[in-house]
């Protein structure tokens, strides 16, 4: 119901990568998350953040009001910046691939111990990770400094790739 009354621009699947690029620019500072609703709205995506539903483990959901009106909803079940960004990018992956059009794509316990075997969930996890921090960057960083992970090295790496250190650690 909240999403139905939200203004949003025109959604085009071809613009999702541009949207991700704009969001990626916000990952350097945690305070920048306040810009997310505006950016998503400009790309035709309605964005809702809700408190955790009692006893649920729902992290996020992607659904469509109609063929041109995608919605991403995220719970605040886990209050960490890395979880927030991962869940957002996971749901954007679902949106980009048209998941949730017939039935909502509800993501439960993204950071839990449950093994996710569905290919769309595996794909969404991989795309979310890559959109936050490229695997090649992580692999290079690990190859250069492993096992000496100091705060200073992590912060330096994070600054070099314009990302908040908490996202690197997460």
Secondary structure as a PSIPRED ss2 file (coil, helix, strand):
# PSIPRED VFORMAT (PSIPRED V4.0)

   1 X C   1.000  0.000  0.000
   2 X C   1.000  0.000  0.000
   3 X H   0.000  1.000  0.000
   4 X H   0.000  1.000  0.000
   5 X H   0.000  1.000  0.000
   6 X C   1.000  0.000  0.000
   7 X C   1.000  0.000  0.000
   8 X C   1.000  0.000  0.000
   9 X C   1.000  0.000  0.000
  10 X C   1.000  0.000  0.000
  11 X C   1.000  0.000  0.000
  12 X C   1.000  0.000  0.000
  13 X H   0.000  1.000  0.000
  14 X H   0.000  1.000  0.000
  15 X H   0.000  1.000  0.000
  16 X H   0.000  1.000  0.000
  17 X H   0.000  1.000  0.000
  18 X H   0.000  1.000  0.000
  19 X H   0.000  1.000  0.000
  20 X H   0.000  1.000  0.000
  21 X H   0.000  1.000  0.000
  22 X H   0.000  1.000  0.000
  23 X H   0.000  1.000  0.000
  24 X H   0.000  1.000  0.000
  25 X H   0.000  1.000  0.000
  26 X H   0.000  1.000  0.000
  27 X H   0.000  1.000  0.000
  28 X H   0.000  1.000  0.000
  29 X C   1.000  0.000  0.000
  30 X H   0.000  1.000  0.000
  31 X H   0.000  1.000  0.000
  32 X H   0.000  1.000  0.000
  33 X H   0.000  1.000  0.000
  34 X H   0.000  1.000  0.000
  35 X H   0.000  1.000  0.000
  36 X H   0.000  1.000  0.000
  37 X H   0.000  1.000  0.000
  38 X H   0.000  1.000  0.000
  39 X H   0.000  1.000  0.000
  40 X H   0.000  1.000  0.000
  41 X H   0.000  1.000  0.000
  42 X H   0.000  1.000  0.000
  43 X C   1.000  0.000  0.000
  44 X C   1.000  0.000  0.000
  45 X C   1.000  0.000  0.000
  46 X E   0.000  0.000  1.000
  47 X E   0.000  0.000  1.000
  48 X E   0.000  0.000  1.000
  49 X E   0.000  0.000  1.000
  50 X E   0.000  0.000  1.000
  51 X C   1.000  0.000  0.000
  52 X C   1.000  0.000  0.000
  53 X C   1.000  0.000  0.000
  54 X C   1.000  0.000  0.000
  55 X C   1.000  0.000  0.000
  56 X C   1.000  0.000  0.000
  57 X C   1.000  0.000  0.000
  58 X E   0.000  0.000  1.000
  59 X E   0.000  0.000  1.000
  60 X E   0.000  0.000  1.000
  61 X E   0.000  0.000  1.000
  62 X E   0.000  0.000  1.000
  63 X E   0.000  0.000  1.000
  64 X E   0.000  0.000  1.000
  65 X C   1.000  0.000  0.000
  66 X C   1.000  0.000  0.000
  67 X C   1.000  0.000  0.000
  68 X C   1.000  0.000  0.000
  69 X C   1.000  0.000  0.000
  70 X E   0.000  0.000  1.000
  71 X E   0.000  0.000  1.000
  72 X E   0.000  0.000  1.000
  73 X E   0.000  0.000  1.000
  74 X E   0.000  0.000  1.000
  75 X E   0.000  0.000  1.000
  76 X C   1.000  0.000  0.000
  77 X C   1.000  0.000  0.000
  78 X C   1.000  0.000  0.000
  79 X C   1.000  0.000  0.000
  80 X C   1.000  0.000  0.000
  81 X H   0.000  1.000  0.000
  82 X H   0.000  1.000  0.000
  83 X H   0.000  1.000  0.000
  84 X H   0.000  1.000  0.000
  85 X H   0.000  1.000  0.000
  86 X H   0.000  1.000  0.000
  87 X H   0.000  1.000  0.000
  88 X H   0.000  1.000  0.000
  89 X H   0.000  1.000  0.000
  90 X H   0.000  1.000  0.000
  91 X H   0.000  1.000  0.000
  92 X H   0.000  1.000  0.000
  93 X H   0.000  1.000  0.000
  94 X H   0.000  1.000  0.000
  95 X H   0.000  1.000  0.000
  96 X H   0.000  1.000  0.000
  97 X C   1.000  0.000  0.000
  98 X C   1.000  0.000  0.000
  99 X C   1.000  0.000  0.000
 100 X C   1.000  0.000  0.000
 101 X C   1.000  0.000  0.000
 102 X C   1.000  0.000  0.000
 103 X C   1.000  0.000  0.000
 104 X C   1.000  0.000  0.000
 105 X E   0.000  0.000  1.000
 106 X E   0.000  0.000  1.000
 107 X E   0.000  0.000  1.000
 108 X E   0.000  0.000  1.000
 109 X C   1.000  0.000  0.000
 110 X C   1.000  0.000  0.000
 111 X C   1.000  0.000  0.000
 112 X C   1.000  0.000  0.000
 113 X C   1.000  0.000  0.000
 114 X C   1.000  0.000  0.000
 115 X C   1.000  0.000  0.000
 116 X C   1.000  0.000  0.000
 117 X C   1.000  0.000  0.000
 118 X C   1.000  0.000  0.000
 119 X H   0.000  1.000  0.000
 120 X H   0.000  1.000  0.000
 121 X H   0.000  1.000  0.000
 122 X H   0.000  1.000  0.000
 123 X H   0.000  1.000  0.000
 124 X H   0.000  1.000  0.000
 125 X H   0.000  1.000  0.000
 126 X H   0.000  1.000  0.000
 127 X H   0.000  1.000  0.000
 128 X H   0.000  1.000  0.000
 129 X H   0.000  1.000  0.000
 130 X H   0.000  1.000  0.000
 131 X H   0.000  1.000  0.000
 132 X H   0.000  1.000  0.000
 133 X C   1.000  0.000  0.000
 134 X C   1.000  0.000  0.000
 135 X H   0.000  1.000  0.000
 136 X H   0.000  1.000  0.000
 137 X H   0.000  1.000  0.000
 138 X H   0.000  1.000  0.000
 139 X H   0.000  1.000  0.000
 140 X H   0.000  1.000  0.000
 141 X H   0.000  1.000  0.000
 142 X H   0.000  1.000  0.000
 143 X H   0.000  1.000  0.000
 144 X H   0.000  1.000  0.000
 145 X H   0.000  1.000  0.000
 146 X C   1.000  0.000  0.000
 147 X C   1.000  0.000  0.000
 148 X C   1.000  0.000  0.000
 149 X C   1.000  0.000  0.000
 150 X C   1.000  0.000  0.000
 151 X H   0.000  1.000  0.000
 152 X H   0.000  1.000  0.000
 153 X H   0.000  1.000  0.000
 154 X H   0.000  1.000  0.000
 155 X H   0.000  1.000  0.000
 156 X H   0.000  1.000  0.000
 157 X H   0.000  1.000  0.000
 158 X H   0.000  1.000  0.000
 159 X H   0.000  1.000  0.000
 160 X H   0.000  1.000  0.000
 161 X C   1.000  0.000  0.000
 162 X C   1.000  0.000  0.000
 163 X C   1.000  0.000  0.000
 164 X C   1.000  0.000  0.000
 165 X H   0.000  1.000  0.000
 166 X H   0.000  1.000  0.000
 167 X H   0.000  1.000  0.000
 168 X H   0.000  1.000  0.000
 169 X H   0.000  1.000  0.000
 170 X C   1.000  0.000  0.000
